[in-house]
């Protein structure tokens, strides 16, 4: 699957879902159930993450193979943090041998709770450095991550766009955006990309609200803003009422998705957190409304 071909040929906005390798047997069982439901929904492709410092190398490969066995189109992520050229070439050679044709390249972060982890001395510092290395050695369709509110480590928004443009100049043919909870951030990001002559497909990331604690942790991790309307909405849901929070999260994401689709985005990329209920409900509703 060459992912850019999907957007070029699509007569409607695409639907894609992010998955990550499970770390426990219980999580693996839950993921199996989620994948079955997501596959039945008929996504255009699924993405599979790659853990920091190669921590999920084997698990990511197994999950890619599992999705391929279900005849799902797969876009693996690859994060280069801490890995040397030989390890990078080995991982990507495995993906090529599986028939993978597209990759999303990111820098990644240091493994958590791994004080003894030592980065390879020849590891890449930035995804913009990784892109030409991979492009010179493999024939993948390469993509990069974009940050509507700016990367948490960026000097400022203008510098962040400069780096994104560099990624495109070095081979990124599409961009998948990080999640946000206020569409204005995404549309402002699109305006800055257009002003910088970044002319590749840009797919917004959608993160439904699964719970207050998770929302707050994700906001800290990524720098995503929790807008007042979202804060007021979650505060109005009884703290222990998980069903009500699920309904609120789906309705909030639906409003976001409608606003994005009305402005002509080429697709929606759902951060599923290895769950199916919210994504399936949102997609089925949007399809019933003729928006997908």
C-alpha positions in Angstrom: 0.0 0.0 0.0 1.4 3.3 -1.1 -0.6 5.6 1.2 -0.5 8.7 -1.0 -2.2 6.6 -3.7 -5.1 6.1 -1.4 -5.7 9.9 -1.0 -5.2 10.5 -4.7 -7.7 7.9 -5.7 -10.2 8.4 -2.8 -13.6 9.8 -3.7 -14.3 10.5 -0.1 -12.2 11.3 3.0 -10.2 8.3 4.3 -10.5 6.7 7.7 -7.4 5.4 9.5 -6.6 4.1 13.0 -3.5 4.0 15.1 -2.7 0.9 17.1 0.2 0.1 19.4 1.7 -3.2 20.5 0.3 -4.7 23.7 2.6 -5.1 26.7 0.6 -7.7 28.6 -1.5 -10.8 27.8 -4.6 -9.1 29.0 -3.9 -6.1 26.7 -3.2 -8.4 23.8 -6.6 -10.1 24.3 -8.3 -6.8 24.4 -6.4 -5.6 21.3 -7.4 -8.7 19.4 -11.1 -7.9 20.0 -10.6 -4.2 19.1 -8.8 -5.0 15.8 -11.6 -7.4 14.8 -14.2 -4.6 15.3 -12.0 -2.0 13.6 -11.3 -4.3 10.7 -15.1 -4.9 10.3 -15.5 -1.1 10.1 -13.4 -1.1 7.0 -10.6 1.5 7.6 -8.5 2.6 4.6 -5.4 1.7 6.6 -4.2 1.2 10.1 -0.9 2.5 11.6 1.3 0.6 14.1 3.5 2.5 16.5 7.2 1.7 17.3 8.3 2.0 20.9 10.9 4.4 22.0 14.5 3.1 21.6 13.2 0.1 19.7 11.5 -1.2 22.9 8.6 -2.7 20.9 10.5 -3.8 17.9 9.4 -7.4 18.0 5.9 -6.5 19.2 5.5 -3.9 16.4 6.5 -6.4 13.8 4.0 -9.0 15.2 1.2 -6.5 15.2 2.0 -5.4 11.6 1.9 -9.0 10.6 -1.4 -9.6 12.5 -3.0 -6.7 10.6 -1.7 -7.9 7.3 -3.1 -11.3 8.0 -6.5 -9.6 8.4 -5.9 -8.0 4.9 -5.7 -4.6 6.4 -3.4 -2.0 4.7 -0.7 -1.1 7.2 1.3 2.1 7.7 4.1 1.3 10.3 5.6 4.1 12.4 9.3 4.1 12.9 11.1 6.1 15.6 14.8 6.4 15.3 15.7 7.6 18.8 18.8 5.8 20.2 19.1 3.3 17.3 22.2 3.0 15.1 22.3 2.7 11.3 22.5 -1.1 11.4 19.5 -1.5 13.6 17.5 0.9 11.5 18.4 -0.9 8.3 17.5 -4.2 9.9 14.1 -3.1 11.1 13.1 -1.5 7.9 14.4 -4.4 5.9 12.0 -6.6 7.9 9.1 -4.3 7.0 10.1 -4.3 3.4 10.2 -8.1 3.4 6.6 -8.1 4.8 5.5 -6.1 1.8 5.2 -2.8 3.5 5.4 0.1 1.1 4.8 3.2 3.3 6.3 4.4 6.6 5.7 7.3 9.0 9.1 8.4 10.3 9.4 10.1 13.7 12.2 10.8 16.1 10.6 9.3 19.1 11.6 9.8 22.7 13.8 8.1 25.2 12.4 4.9 26.7 10.5 5.6 30.0 11.9 3.9 33.1 15.0 2.8 31.3 17.8 4.5 33.1 20.3 2.0 31.7 19.4 2.7 28.1 22.3 4.1 26.2 21.6 5.6 22.7 23.8 4.4 19.9 26.6 7.0 19.3 25.5 7.2 15.6 21.8 7.5 16.2 19.9 10.3 14.5 18.9 13.4 16.5 15.9 14.4 14.4 13.4 12.8 12.0 14.6 15.3 9.4 18.0 13.5 9.5 16.4 10.1 9.3 14.3 10.8 6.2 17.2 11.0 3.7 19.0 8.1 5.3 15.9 5.9 4.7 15.1 7.4 1.3 18.6 6.6 0.0 18.3 3.0 1.0 14.7 2.0 0.6 11.8 2.7 -1.8 9.2 3.4 0.9 6.6 6.2 0.6 7.7 8.2 3.6 5.6 10.5 5.8 6.3 12.7 8.8 4.4 13.9 11.9 3.1 17.4 12.2 2.1 19.4 15.3 -0.8 21.8 15.0 0.2 23.5 18.3 3.9 23.1 17.7 6.2 20.3 18.9 6.7 20.6 22.7 10.4 21.1 22.2 10.1 23.7 19.3 11.5 27.2 19.8 8.3 28.6 18.4 5.6 27.9 15.8 7.5 29.5 12.9 10.6 27.4 13.6 8.4 24.3 13.9 7.0 24.9 10.4 10.5 25.4 9.1 11.5 22.0 10.4 8.3 20.5 8.9 9.2 22.0 5.5 12.7 20.5 5.8 11.1 17.1 6.3 9.1 17.5 3.2 12.2 18.7 1.2 14.0 15.6 2.5 11.4 13.2 1.3 8.2 13.3 3.4 5.3 12.9 1.0 2.5 13.2 3.6 1.9 14.5 7.1 -0.2 13.0 9.9 -1.0 15.6 12.5 -0.9 15.1 16.2 -4.2 15.2 18.1 -5.8 18.5 19.1 -9.1 19.3 20.8 -9.8 22.7 19.2 -10.1 22.7 15.4 -8.8 26.2 15.2 -5.3 25.0 16.0 -5.5 22.6 13.0 -6.8 25.2 10.6 -4.2 27.7 11.8 -1.6 25.0 11.2 -2.8 24.4 7.7 -2.5 28.2 7.0 1.1 28.2 8.2 1.9 25.1 6.1 0.3 26.8 3.0 2.3 29.9 3.6 5.5 27.8 3.7 4.5 26.1 0.4 4.1 22.7 2.2 2.0 21.0 -0.5 1.5 17.4 0.7 -1.6 15.7 2.1 -2.0 16.7 5.8 -4.3 14.4 7.8 -5.7 15.5 11.1 -5.4 13.3 14.1 -8.5 12.7 16.2 -8.2 11.7 19.9 -11.6 10.9 21.4 -11.9 11.6 25.2 -11.6 8.2 27.0 -11.3 9.6 30.5 -10.2 12.7 32.4 -6.9 11.4 33.7 -5.9 10.1 30.3 -6.9 13.4 28.7 -4.8 15.3 31.1 -1.8 13.0 30.7 -2.0 13.3 26.9 -2.2 17.0 27.1 1.0 17.2 29.2 2.7 14.7 26.9 2.0 16.5 23.7 1.3 20.1 24.7 -2.3 19.9 23.3 -4.5 22.5 24.8 -7.6 21.5 26.7 -10.1 24.3 25.6 -12.6 25.7 28.1 -15.5 24.0 26.4 -13.9 20.6 26.7 -12.9 21.2 30.4 -16.4 22.3 31.2 -17.9 19.2 29.4 -15.8 16.7 31.2 -16.3 18.4 34.5 -20.1 18.1 34.0 -19.8 14.3 33.8 -20.0 12.4 37.1 -16.4 11.3 38.0 -17.2 7.6 38.2 -19.7 7.4 35.3 -17.6 5.8 32.6 -20.5 5.2 30.3 -21.5 8.9 30.4 -17.8 9.9 29.8 -17.8 7.6 26.8 -20.9 9.2 25.4 -19.5 12.7 26.0 -16.1 11.7 24.4 -17.8 10.4 21.3 -20.1 13.4 20.9 -17.2 15.8 21.3 -15.1 14.0 18.7 -18.1 13.9 16.4 -18.4 17.7 16.5 -14.7 18.0 15.8 -14.9 15.6 12.9 -17.9 17.3 11.3 -16.1 20.6 11.5 -12.9 19.1 9.9 -14.8 17.3 7.1 -16.9 20.4 6.3 -13.6 22.2 5.6 -12.4 19.4 3.2 -9.8 17.5 5.0 -8.6 14.4 3.0 -9.1 12.0 5.9 -9.3 11.4 9.6 -6.7 9.5 11.6 -8.0 8.1 14.9 -5.8 7.6 17.9 -7.7 4.6 19.2 -5.6 3.8 22.3 -6.2 0.2 21.2 -9.9 0.5 21.7 -12.7 0.2 19.1 -16.0 1.5 20.6 -15.5 5.3 20.1 -13.9 5.1 16.7 -16.4 2.7 15.3 -19.3 4.8 16.7 -17.9 8.0 15.3 -17.2 6.6 11.9 -20.6 4.9 11.6 -22.4 8.1 12.5 -20.4 10.2 10.0 -21.1 7.6 7.3 -24.8 7.7 8.1 -24.7 11.5 7.7 -23.0 11.2 4.3 -19.8 12.8 5.5 -17.6 9.8 4.9 
